[in-house]
């Protein structure tokens, strides 16, 4: 027969088992309910953990318009890139997060695809909250275009800014191919279908096509910078020779608004939002 002590131990074990089973059931039900009601999806849209109020959007490396892989086929890490869709998705989440009051775009990029850069600039410009762009080392070409969508541009005095222009330059392989015994065989249904192929010489007519497109893209680049920065097209056109410049000169030319760092951005947000600098907290 069981002793009183054994009965107490047995009873305690039963109670513990019941509590464990009950807790597990609650957890399973909660997870199922969150999934069914969409709560999990809602939490994925939150940027702030409750302790920060300024979303940080990195724009690093090449600006691209397609999903980024961080490794090549052999497993080697690739340089960082910025996917336009990821930036726009983050901006969308900031709109849904009641704790977020502003956006800081940290830029270290020498540009990338024009359409992707334009999309990011438009995303910044269309945000309902204050957006500051902070150029650290480099904010040139498409990355500078992206920055112009912000309400203010802050740059390090040691930064490289500008490089307004378009390039379609490429390396021609024809002489190398001849030495190696390769011969290019043109088979196209239209005269210009393979123009720009590095394995064939560029004809004069093909060059004219490139130059036509370069002018169109260049003029649009100048126009968008002028509109976003509140400058005249003539002012920007004078600066749009493809060269870049230090932050201090970019400030003189109106390409940026302030020389500074993240603390400069903190002060800007504080003034813009009507709060103290101590209340401006950047999300990691």
N, C-alpha and C positions, 0 to 999 in steps of 0.2 A: 504493500500500500504506500501511496505517496505521503511523504511527510508534509507538514505545514510549510516548511521552507521550500520544498520542491514545488508545491502548488503556487507559492508566490512567484518563484522564478518563471514557472511555465506561463502564468498569467501575464507577467511583465513582457515576456517574449512575444506572446500573442498580441498584446497591445502595440508593441513596437512594430510588429509585422503589419498590423492593420494601418498604423500611421504611415508607414513607408508606402503601402499600397495606395492609400488615400492621396498622399502627396504626389505620387507618380501619376495617378489618374488626373489630378488637377493640372499637372504640367502638360500631360498629353492633350487634355481638353483645351487648355489655354493656347497651346501651339496650333491646334486644329482651328480654334476659333479665330485666332489672329490671322491665319492664312485665309480662312473662309471670308472674313470680313474685310480683308485687304489691309489690315493694320500693319503687317510686315512691309508691304509696299509703301505705306505712308511713311514709316520710319526711315526707309531708304532715301526719302526726299529731304531729310533733315541734314543741314550742314553743321549747325551749331550743337555743341553738347550742353548748352545752357550757360556756359561760362565765357563764351566768345561771341562777338557781334559783327565782326568784319570778315567776310569770306575771302580767302586767299586763292587766286587763280594763277597757277604758274604757266608761263608761255616760254618754254625752253626748247632749244634746238630747232630743227626744221619744222615749219608749220605745214601740216599735211591735211588732206581731206579724206583720208581713208584710215581704217583701224591700224594701230601701231603694234608691231611685234617687237619685244625688247631683246630678242635673240635671233641670230640668223640660223640657217639650216644646220650648221655645225655646232650650235650651242653657244657661240660667242655672243657676248653682250654687245648691243648696238648703241650708238649715241642716242641720247634722249630726243624725243620728238613731241610735238604738240598736235593732237588731233582736234580739228575744229568742232566735231560733234561732242567730244568730251567737255570742251570749254562751254559750248552752248547748253549742254545738259546741266553743268554746274550752275550756270547763270539761271537756268529755269528753276533749279532747286532753291536758289537764294530767294526767289520770289515767293516760294511756298513756305519758307521758314520764317516764322514770326520773330525769331531772335536775331535775324540778320538785318543789319541797318545799312551796310555798304559793302563794296567789293574792291579789293586791292589786287590788281594784276601785276605780278612780278615778272619782268621781262628780261630774259637773257637769250637772245636769238638774233640771227642775221637774216631771218626771213624764211621764205618757202613759197608755196603755191599762192598765186595772187588771189584766186577766188576764196581760198580758205582764210587768208589774211583779211580779206574784205568781210567775210562772214563773221569773224571774231570782232572786228571793228564795229560792225552793225549791232552785234550782240551787246557790246559795251554801251553803245550809244542809245540803244533802246531799253536799257535797264531802267526800272522805276526808282532805283536808289542811287546814291552817289558812287561813282566809279573813279578810282585813281589808278594810273599806270605808273609803276616804278621801274625805270630802266637802270639796271645795275651795270653790267659790263657792256652789253651790246643791245641796241634796239634799232636795227637797220632794215632797209628794204621792206619786205612784207611785215616784219615785226614792228617797224615804225608805223606802218599803215594801221596795224591792229591797235597800237597804242593811241592813235589819234581819235579813236572812238570813245576814249575815256573823257571824263569831265575835266581832268587835270593830268598833266604829265610831269613827273618828277624824275630827275636823272642825276646820277653820280657825276661829279666834276671830272672824273676819269673815264666816263662812259663814251661809247662810240655811237653817234646818233645820225639818222638820216638815210643816206644812200637811196634817194628817191629816183627810181629808174627801173627798167626792165632789161633782162638779158636772155638771149636765146643762143648764146655762144656754145659751141661744141668742138670736140676734137675730131678732125678728119683722119681716117685711117688708110686712105688710098695708097700712099707711097709705101707704107708698111706692108700692106696687102700684096703689092707688086713684088716686093722683096721676098715675101713668103710664098709667092707663087699663086696667090688667090686672085680671082677675077670676078668682078661684080657683074651679074647678069640681070639687067632690068626687065621685069615682066609685070607690067601694070596695065590697068584698063583706062587710066587717065594720066595725062601728061605730068601732073604734079603729085601723083599719089605717093611717090617715095622721096619727095624732096625733104632734105634734112637728114637723109640716111648717111651716117658717117663713113660708109664704105664706098661712097661715090662722090665725085667732085661736085661742088655747088655751082650751078649755072647762074648766069646773070639774071635770068628771068626768075629763078628760085630765090635769089637774094632779094629781089624787089618784093616778093611776097612776104618774106620775113620782115623787111623794113616797113612795109605797109602795116603789118600787125603790130610791130614794135611801137610805131607812132600811136596807134589806137590805144594800146594798153598804157603807154606812157602818159598820154593826155588824160586818160581816165584816172590814173594814179594821182596826177597833179590835181585834178579837179576834186577828188575825194579828200585829199589832204587839205586843200584850201577850204572846203566846206566844213570839215570836221574841226579845223583849227581856227576858223573865223578869219582866214587870210584871203587876199585876192589871188586869183589864178596867176596873175603876173608875178606876184611876190614869190609864190612857190615855184613857178617855172624857172626863175632865176637860180633857185637853189637845187633844181632837179637835174643836176649834171651827173648823177650817179655816185658822187663822192659823199663820204660821211664826215662828221666833225665831232670834236670834243663837246661834252655837255655844256661848258661855259659859252661856246660859240653858238651852239644850238639854242641856248637861252636868248642870246642877242638877236638871233634871226627869227625868233618866235616859234621855233619848232617844239619847244618845251616851255613849261611855266615856272619851274623852280629847280634849283640845284639842291640836292639833299639825299636822304636815305629813308628807311622805314619810319624813323621817328618824325621826319618831316611829314610823311604821309599821315602819321598818327595825329599830328597837330592839325592837318588839313581836315581830317574827318571830324575831329572834335569841334572845329569851328563850323563846319558844314552841318553837323547834327545838333549843335547847341549843347554839347556835353563837355565834361572835362577830359583832358588827354588820358587820365587814369582810367576813365570809363571806356576808352577805345581798346578793345581786346581782339587781336587777330587770331583767327582759327588756324590751327596747325594742319 
